[in-house]
Amino acid sequence: MRVIKQPIFHLILTISLVAAHQVSYAQESTTFRFSLEEAINYALDNNQRVKNAQLEEEIADRQVGEIIADGLPQLNANANLFYNYKIQQSLIEADGNFPPGVPAGETVALEFGIPYTSSFDVALSQMLFDGSFFIGLEAAKTFTQLSKKDHIKTKIDVAEAVSKAYFLVLVNRERFGLIERNYSRLDSLLSDTKVMYSSGFAEKIDVNRVQVQFNNVKVEKENYEQVLNVSESLLKFQMGLNHSEELELTSTIEGIDYFDFADAANFTYEQRVEYDQMNINKELKELDIKNVRAKYYPKLDLIATYGQNTGNTSFGDLFSDQWFGLGAIGVKATVPIFDGLRKRRQVQQRQLQVQQIDYSLNLLKNNIDVEIESALADYNRSIEMMEAQRENMELSQEVYEVAKIKYNEGVGSNIEVIDADATYKQAQINFYNALYDALVSKIDLQKAYGVLL
């Protein structure tokens, strides 16, 4: 048998542990690739707010079943056991024969009962008519529709948040790439300036100027890396994605479609989920009025009971064979007569609440009109600003390249290059800020027209 020497054994063991760690890390770290649409769809399945809204919708469905249960037969079993430690006395008038020995006409208190009694029965009831039941059932189904609209509203809000976070990551990655290119450009300029200084074609102050610019962009690069990480974490949070997962975005800024005005050609207020929510609330209030009025009508129930009872003077003999049956079947009617005008006042309150909703609907229409007008103006202004800043960035790049060529050929100054570089970087920042504003304004316009989701 070949024996492995100790140092070699330790080396093999170390390599094995490292390899196992790398395999484990590869298994734990997963890269998710999402386009914008895929990111939204993933969020609609995994965002906690959407999950809660889904549960609210399911709760509303269960409430409909709860209302239906009130109209089904109700069956209950009852059992009791009593020790009558103080039997109630009843007053009777003696007739001369009973009770024995008591003169006629005299009032006598007698106990009727025994110390121990027990009974059990089964009671069945079935609603025959209750006007408020059917209206309540209709209201429960309408409330389910409201829960569905709330669910849709939550999805729209999540889609908006994910879209804006997705665009923010795209823009921040582009800006970070520019910062890295600026870093490389200034690094090259600093090296060239140092060479020129060593050769006597530049002054020490020229090196210092470039060094200052280089230090600034180096700090900016480190800081913006943190900004990029935060924006990516925000996107993962909005999507419901684990913070430790790697995220790759497949959509690009160039591939993003801007607002399609054909979507707004036949706009109606019903496209806004808030308008539907308010209309359903109005319908619920109107059903509530019907429900209160239905309480003026009689209620009719079928009732049936069957049971047995027993009793004895001693507890030990209580559960003997002396059980006596009892049973009844009948119809119970409840007719409301006067309630101090309570229901009338309730109807009046709800009628006023319906009027409030009507006013709120008109106010909502006006708000939607203003929101669309404002979002449209912001969108057009943002697009114009983005195009203007794009042109400024391209022009400032040309200025910088010309200034650098002139400086390298000895016909330009170092200050001119540094100023051109600072202008170019500011133009880049302005362009990407305008780009993000344009993307956000597109989302706001889609939401205003009710076509975001």
DOMAR-585156 format. One record per residue (C-alpha): residue number from 1; chain; x, y, z. Coordinates in steps of 0.5 Angstrom, whole numbers, plus 500, padded with zeros to 3 digits. Layout:
TIZA:nr:kette:X:Y:Z
TIZA:NUM:A:X:Y:Z
...
//
This chain:
TIZA:nr:kette:X:Y:Z
TIZA:1:A:500:500:500
TIZA:2:A:502:507:498
TIZA:3:A:503:512:504
TIZA:4:A:501:519:502
TIZA:5:A:506:524:506
TIZA:6:A:503:529:511
TIZA:7:A:505:535:507
TIZA:8:A:502:533:500
TIZA:9:A:496:530:504
TIZA:10:A:494:537:507
TIZA:11:A:495:540:500
TIZA:12:A:490:535:497
TIZA:13:A:485:536:503
TIZA:14:A:486:544:502
TIZA:15:A:484:544:495
TIZA:16:A:478:539:496
TIZA:17:A:475:544:501
TIZA:18:A:476:550:497
TIZA:19:A:473:546:491
TIZA:20:A:467:544:495
TIZA:21:A:466:551:498
TIZA:22:A:466:554:491
TIZA:23:A:461:548:488
TIZA:24:A:457:550:495
TIZA:25:A:457:558:493
TIZA:26:A:455:556:486
TIZA:27:A:449:552:488
TIZA:28:A:447:558:493
TIZA:29:A:448:564:488
TIZA:30:A:443:564:483
TIZA:31:A:443:569:477
TIZA:32:A:436:571:475
TIZA:33:A:436:574:468
TIZA:34:A:430:579:467
TIZA:35:A:427:583:462
TIZA:36:A:422:589:464
TIZA:37:A:416:585:463
TIZA:38:A:419:579:466
TIZA:39:A:421:583:472
TIZA:40:A:414:586:473
TIZA:41:A:411:579:472
TIZA:42:A:416:576:477
TIZA:43:A:414:582:482
TIZA:44:A:406:580:481
TIZA:45:A:407:573:483
TIZA:46:A:412:575:489
TIZA:47:A:411:582:492
TIZA:48:A:409:581:499
TIZA:49:A:404:587:498
TIZA:50:A:401:583:492
TIZA:51:A:400:577:496
TIZA:52:A:397:580:501
TIZA:53:A:392:583:496
TIZA:54:A:391:576:494
TIZA:55:A:389:574:501
TIZA:56:A:384:579:502
TIZA:57:A:381:577:495
TIZA:58:A:380:570:498
TIZA:59:A:378:572:505
TIZA:60:A:372:576:501
TIZA:61:A:370:570:497
TIZA:62:A:370:566:504
TIZA:63:A:365:571:507
TIZA:64:A:360:570:501
TIZA:65:A:360:563:503
TIZA:66:A:359:565:511
TIZA:67:A:353:569:508
TIZA:68:A:350:563:505
TIZA:69:A:351:559:511
TIZA:70:A:346:563:514
TIZA:71:A:341:561:509
TIZA:72:A:342:553:510
TIZA:73:A:339:549:516
TIZA:74:A:342:550:523
TIZA:75:A:342:544:527
TIZA:76:A:344:544:534
TIZA:77:A:344:539:540
TIZA:78:A:343:541:547
TIZA:79:A:344:537:554
TIZA:80:A:344:540:561
TIZA:81:A:344:537:568
TIZA:82:A:341:541:574
TIZA:83:A:342:540:581
TIZA:84:A:336:544:584
TIZA:85:A:338:546:591
TIZA:86:A:333:551:592
TIZA:87:A:326:549:589
TIZA:88:A:322:554:587
TIZA:89:A:315:555:591
TIZA:90:A:308:556:588
TIZA:91:A:302:559:591
TIZA:92:A:296:556:591
TIZA:93:A:289:557:594
TIZA:94:A:287:551:598
TIZA:95:A:280:548:596
TIZA:96:A:279:544:603
TIZA:97:A:281:537:600
TIZA:98:A:288:539:597
TIZA:99:A:292:540:601
TIZA:100:A:290:536:606
TIZA:101:A:288:539:613
TIZA:102:A:289:546:610
TIZA:103:A:282:550:610
TIZA:104:A:279:552:604
TIZA:105:A:281:559:601
TIZA:106:A:287:559:605
TIZA:107:A:294:561:601
TIZA:108:A:299:555:601
TIZA:109:A:306:555:598
TIZA:110:A:308:548:595
TIZA:111:A:314:546:592
TIZA:112:A:313:543:585
TIZA:113:A:320:539:582
TIZA:114:A:325:535:584
TIZA:115:A:333:536:586
TIZA:116:A:336:533:580
TIZA:117:A:334:534:573
TIZA:118:A:337:532:566
TIZA:119:A:335:533:559
TIZA:120:A:337:533:552
TIZA:121:A:334:535:545
TIZA:122:A:336:537:538
TIZA:123:A:334:543:535
TIZA:124:A:333:544:527
TIZA:125:A:331:551:524
TIZA:126:A:331:553:517
TIZA:127:A:330:560:514
TIZA:128:A:324:561:510
TIZA:129:A:324:568:509
TIZA:130:A:329:574:511
TIZA:131:A:329:580:506
TIZA:132:A:336:582:509
TIZA:133:A:339:575:508
TIZA:134:A:339:576:500
TIZA:135:A:341:583:500
TIZA:136:A:347:581:504
TIZA:137:A:349:576:500
TIZA:138:A:349:580:494
TIZA:139:A:353:585:498
TIZA:140:A:358:580:499
TIZA:141:A:359:578:492
TIZA:142:A:359:586:491
TIZA:143:A:365:586:496
TIZA:144:A:368:581:493
TIZA:145:A:369:585:486
TIZA:146:A:371:591:490
TIZA:147:A:377:586:493
TIZA:148:A:379:584:486
TIZA:149:A:379:591:484
TIZA:150:A:384:593:490
TIZA:151:A:388:587:488
TIZA:152:A:389:590:481
TIZA:153:A:390:597:484
TIZA:154:A:396:593:488
TIZA:155:A:398:590:482
TIZA:156:A:399:597:478
TIZA:157:A:402:600:484
TIZA:158:A:407:594:484
TIZA:159:A:408:595:477
TIZA:160:A:410:602:477
TIZA:161:A:415:601:483
TIZA:162:A:418:596:479
TIZA:163:A:418:599:472
TIZA:164:A:421:606:476
TIZA:165:A:426:601:480
TIZA:166:A:428:598:473
TIZA:167:A:429:604:469
TIZA:168:A:434:607:475
TIZA:169:A:438:601:475
TIZA:170:A:439:601:467
TIZA:171:A:441:609:468
TIZA:172:A:445:608:474
TIZA:173:A:449:602:470
TIZA:174:A:450:607:464
TIZA:175:A:452:612:468
TIZA:176:A:457:608:472
TIZA:177:A:460:606:465
TIZA:178:A:461:613:463
TIZA:179:A:464:614:470
TIZA:180:A:469:608:469
TIZA:181:A:471:611:462
TIZA:182:A:472:618:465
TIZA:183:A:476:615:470
TIZA:184:A:480:611:464
TIZA:185:A:481:617:460
TIZA:186:A:483:622:466
TIZA:187:A:488:616:468
TIZA:188:A:491:616:461
TIZA:189:A:491:624:461
TIZA:190:A:495:624:467
TIZA:191:A:500:619:465
TIZA:192:A:501:623:458
TIZA:193:A:501:630:462
TIZA:194:A:507:627:467
TIZA:195:A:511:624:461
TIZA:196:A:510:631:458
TIZA:197:A:512:634:464
TIZA:198:A:518:630:465
TIZA:199:A:520:632:457
TIZA:200:A:519:639:459
TIZA:201:A:513:640:455
TIZA:202:A:509:641:461
TIZA:203:A:509:645:468
TIZA:204:A:508:642:474
TIZA:205:A:501:646:475
TIZA:206:A:499:642:469
TIZA:207:A:500:635:472
TIZA:208:A:497:638:479
TIZA:209:A:490:640:475
TIZA:210:A:490:633:472
TIZA:211:A:491:630:478
TIZA:212:A:486:634:482
TIZA:213:A:481:632:476
TIZA:214:A:483:624:477
TIZA:215:A:482:624:484
TIZA:216:A:475:627:484
TIZA:217:A:473:622:479
TIZA:218:A:476:616:483
TIZA:219:A:472:618:489
TIZA:220:A:466:619:484
TIZA:221:A:467:612:482
TIZA:222:A:467:609:489
TIZA:223:A:461:613:491
TIZA:224:A:457:611:485
TIZA:225:A:458:604:486
TIZA:226:A:455:604:492
TIZA:227:A:449:608:489
TIZA:228:A:448:603:484
TIZA:229:A:448:597:489
TIZA:230:A:443:601:493
TIZA:231:A:439:602:486
TIZA:232:A:439:594:485
TIZA:233:A:437:592:492
TIZA:234:A:431:597:491
TIZA:235:A:429:593:485
TIZA:236:A:430:586:488
TIZA:237:A:426:589:494
TIZA:238:A:420:591:489
TIZA:239:A:420:585:486
TIZA:240:A:420:580:492
TIZA:241:A:427:577:490
TIZA:242:A:432:575:495
TIZA:243:A:437:581:497
TIZA:244:A:443:576:496
TIZA:245:A:441:573:489
TIZA:246:A:445:576:483
TIZA:247:A:441:580:478
TIZA:248:A:442:581:470
TIZA:249:A:437:586:466
TIZA:250:A:436:584:459
TIZA:251:A:432:590:457
TIZA:252:A:436:596:455
TIZA:253:A:435:603:455
TIZA:254:A:435:603:447
TIZA:255:A:430:598:447
TIZA:256:A:425:601:451
TIZA:257:A:419:604:447
TIZA:258:A:416:610:449
TIZA:259:A:409:612:450
TIZA:260:A:404:609:445
TIZA:261:A:399:615:444
TIZA:262:A:394:610:441
TIZA:263:A:393:607:448
TIZA:264:A:390:614:450
TIZA:265:A:385:614:443
TIZA:266:A:379:612:446
TIZA:267:A:380:613:454
TIZA:268:A:374:613:459
TIZA:269:A:374:614:466
TIZA:270:A:373:606:467
TIZA:271:A:380:605:465
TIZA:272:A:382:608:472
TIZA:273:A:381:602:477
TIZA:274:A:380:608:482
TIZA:275:A:374:610:478
TIZA:276:A:371:603:479
TIZA:277:A:373:602:486
TIZA:278:A:369:608:488
TIZA:279:A:363:606:483
TIZA:280:A:363:599:487
TIZA:281:A:363:603:494
TIZA:282:A:357:607:491
TIZA:283:A:353:600:489
TIZA:284:A:355:597:496
TIZA:285:A:352:603:500
TIZA:286:A:346:603:495
TIZA:287:A:345:595:497
TIZA:288:A:346:597:505
TIZA:289:A:340:602:504
TIZA:290:A:336:596:501
TIZA:291:A:338:592:507
TIZA:292:A:336:597:512
TIZA:293:A:329:597:508
TIZA:294:A:328:590:508
TIZA:295:A:328:589:516
TIZA:296:A:321:592:515
TIZA:297:A:319:586:512
TIZA:298:A:317:580:517
TIZA:299:A:322:574:518
TIZA:300:A:319:567:518
TIZA:301:A:323:561:520
TIZA:302:A:321:553:521
TIZA:303:A:323:550:528
TIZA:304:A:323:543:530
TIZA:305:A:326:540:536
TIZA:306:A:326:533:539
TIZA:307:A:329:531:546
TIZA:308:A:328:527:552
TIZA:309:A:328:529:560
TIZA:310:A:328:525:566
TIZA:311:A:329:527:574
TIZA:312:A:330:524:581
TIZA:313:A:330:525:588
TIZA:314:A:337:522:588
TIZA:315:A:343:523:583
TIZA:316:A:345:516:583
TIZA:317:A:338:514:580
TIZA:318:A:338:520:576
TIZA:319:A:340:516:569
TIZA:320:A:335:511:570
TIZA:321:A:330:508:565
TIZA:322:A:325:514:566
TIZA:323:A:326:518:560
TIZA:324:A:320:522:558
TIZA:325:A:320:524:550
TIZA:326:A:318:531:548
TIZA:327:A:318:535:541
TIZA:328:A:315:540:537
TIZA:329:A:315:543:530
TIZA:330:A:312:550:528
TIZA:331:A:314:556:524
TIZA:332:A:316:563:528
TIZA:333:A:314:569:525
TIZA:334:A:318:576:527
TIZA:335:A:314:582:525
TIZA:336:A:317:589:526
TIZA:337:A:312:594:529
TIZA:338:A:316:600:531
TIZA:339:A:323:601:533
TIZA:340:A:323:609:535
TIZA:341:A:325:611:527
TIZA:342:A:332:607:528
TIZA:343:A:331:604:521
TIZA:344:A:329:611:518
TIZA:345:A:335:615:520
TIZA:346:A:339:609:518
TIZA:347:A:337:610:511
TIZA:348:A:337:617:511
TIZA:349:A:345:617:513
TIZA:350:A:346:612:508
TIZA:351:A:343:616:502
TIZA:352:A:347:622:504
TIZA:353:A:353:617:504
TIZA:354:A:351:616:497
TIZA:355:A:351:623:495
TIZA:356:A:358:624:498
TIZA:357:A:360:618:493
TIZA:358:A:357:622:487
TIZA:359:A:361:628:489
TIZA:360:A:367:624:490
TIZA:361:A:366:621:483
TIZA:362:A:366:628:480
TIZA:363:A:372:630:484
TIZA:364:A:375:624:482
TIZA:365:A:374:625:474
TIZA:366:A:376:632:475
TIZA:367:A:383:630:478
TIZA:368:A:384:624:473
TIZA:369:A:383:630:468
TIZA:370:A:388:634:471
TIZA:371:A:393:628:472
TIZA:372:A:393:626:465
TIZA:373:A:394:634:463
TIZA:374:A:400:634:468
TIZA:375:A:403:627:466
TIZA:376:A:402:629:458
TIZA:377:A:406:636:459
TIZA:378:A:411:633:464
TIZA:379:A:412:627:458
TIZA:380:A:413:632:453
TIZA:381:A:417:636:456
TIZA:382:A:422:631:459
TIZA:383:A:423:628:452
TIZA:384:A:425:635:449
TIZA:385:A:429:636:455
TIZA:386:A:432:629:454
TIZA:387:A:434:630:446
TIZA:388:A:437:637:448
TIZA:389:A:441:634:453
TIZA:390:A:443:628:449
TIZA:391:A:445:634:444
TIZA:392:A:449:637:449
TIZA:393:A:453:631:451
TIZA:394:A:455:630:444
TIZA:395:A:457:637:443
TIZA:396:A:461:637:449
TIZA:397:A:465:630:447
TIZA:398:A:467:633:441
TIZA:399:A:469:639:444
TIZA:400:A:473:635:449
TIZA:401:A:476:631:444
TIZA:402:A:478:637:440
TIZA:403:A:481:640:446
TIZA:404:A:485:634:447
TIZA:405:A:488:633:440
TIZA:406:A:490:641:441
TIZA:407:A:494:640:447
TIZA:408:A:497:633:445
TIZA:409:A:500:637:439
TIZA:410:A:502:643:443
TIZA:411:A:497:648:441
TIZA:412:A:492:648:446
TIZA:413:A:493:649:454
TIZA:414:A:492:644:459
TIZA:415:A:486:648:463
TIZA:416:A:482:648:456
TIZA:417:A:483:640:456
TIZA:418:A:481:640:464
TIZA:419:A:475:645:463
TIZA:420:A:472:641:457
TIZA:421:A:473:635:461
TIZA:422:A:469:638:466
TIZA:423:A:463:640:462
TIZA:424:A:463:633:458
TIZA:425:A:462:630:465
TIZA:426:A:457:635:467
TIZA:427:A:453:634:460
TIZA:428:A:453:626:461
TIZA:429:A:450:627:468
TIZA:430:A:445:632:465
TIZA:431:A:443:627:460
TIZA:432:A:442:621:464
TIZA:433:A:438:625:469
TIZA:434:A:434:627:463
TIZA:435:A:433:620:461
TIZA:436:A:431:618:467
TIZA:437:A:426:623:468
TIZA:438:A:423:621:461
TIZA:439:A:422:614:463
TIZA:440:A:419:616:469
TIZA:441:A:414:621:466
TIZA:442:A:412:615:461
TIZA:443:A:410:611:467
TIZA:444:A:406:616:470
TIZA:445:A:403:618:463
TIZA:446:A:401:610:462
TIZA:447:A:398:610:470
TIZA:448:A:394:616:468
TIZA:449:A:391:613:462
TIZA:450:A:390:607:466
TIZA:451:A:394:603:461
TIZA:452:A:400:601:465
TIZA:453:A:398:594:467
//
